[in-house]
């Protein structure tokens, strides 16, 4: 059963979350973009179905009118929204070129491309978001460029606690290595160290007697180049997520996400989704976080700026430090030349670069559903609902009618996420708090496109650290608020488990 509060109750929820004056537009608890007639239509069309005898209307087009109907192949996540204009298609292609662009160290003859690092994880966005899809954990000869370690600690004094309470910061970096472990460095400088992963297999017996082996990872850092980590620093592995549908997610009305929040579990269903309220870097106003594994970023542009800074070491107007994540303890890093060109502005990736990369990221199309009318997929969909999965994986939303781009405006979309934080239990906990997110809470990831992971990326690694090698393993790792749904899946017979997985593979 879907949890959720009425819009009347949501006003008090948002007020208590902010503990201050009335909420800004980013936390609105009603949809001012809709007429009463529109609102009635939206409520009706987004209501969870009870008929599993056939697909729902428009279910094939899970990304709305922008859904890609092109052939399913390795480029399935790299198509532009089908409903953008001819001129916008050109802008998309320019953004794609910048997304794929390899940055180089300074000084360089290619002045518009230098500024890499000095410490970094990769040279291009595309090298982490492989084929605009999912990353992979380091295995064998595979590097760590599409999975990295976040470094953070909790507040250690009253001033830091006050900064957290005021949402001026989300947490605190390691004093030497900063907020992210960077394994690579420009010539003349050492990388910070290398992620090391150990796996321990765990046998799980299902209700029908079959046995599944899950792998439990543990993380450390080899070859720390600048001394030890602070003993309070936590290591949080983060796999790069798929890029599809981000512009549609950005245009879900805050009220519709907040309507699913139930932080105090008032309906006693064991599900306590809560929003991560963060500050917008431009307005400094509290707003709803909806991107990132812990919903720590409120917009695609801020997410991109964070990646430019942390992953590549490129400064932007949003994050203007040309030295990237270098700390004051890394003096050799701070002494390296940067790529700022006065004729191009005070940062390495000027606003027009960010405009193009943001537009590209906003318009990567969601692929159409496949096999959605087969008996097994329909049966799996019913099981997905009956087992309680939609308590967090909310099937559908209708985007804002007043979205800045018509391509994302008033679209019925099927992301299968509530974009809220949920406690996933101790097995999936990373121990790292990020804003409102505790060390065991994660944002519900959208599921659209999940069935094409192997087609696009050649693997099936799931969850925030890629520990799950199949969708079934990913479900069996669910704990905390998702424990009941997980146990229902584990207790089901093989045919039902297979049907539910087939449904996921159709997304």
Buried (B, 14 or more C-beta within 10 A) or exposed (E): EBBBBEBEBBBEBBBEBBEEEEBBEBBBBBBEBBEEEBBEBBEEBBEEBEEBEEBBEBBBBBBBBBBBEBEBEBBBBBBBBBBBEEEBEEBBEBBBEBBEBEBBBBEBEEBBBBBBBBBBBBBBBBBBBBBBBBBBBBEEEEBBBBBBBBBBBBBEEEEBEEBBEEBEBBBBBBBBBBBBBBBBBBEEBBBBBBBBBEEEEEEEEBBEEEEBEBBEBEBBBEEBBBEEBBEEBBBBBBBBBBBBBBBBBBBBBBBBBBBBBBBEEEEEBBBBBBBBBBBBBEEEBBBBBBBBBBBBBBBBBBBBBBBBBBBBBBBBBBBEEBBBBBBEBBEBBBEBBBBBBEEBBEBBBBBEBBBBBBBBBBBBBBBBBBEBEBEBBBBBBBBBBBBBBBBBBBBBBBBBBEBEBEBBBBBBBBBBBBBBBBBBBEBBBBEBBBBBBBBBBBBBBBBBBBBBBEBBBEBBBBBBBBBBBEBBBBBBBBBBBBBBBBBBBBEBEEEBBBBBBBBBBBB
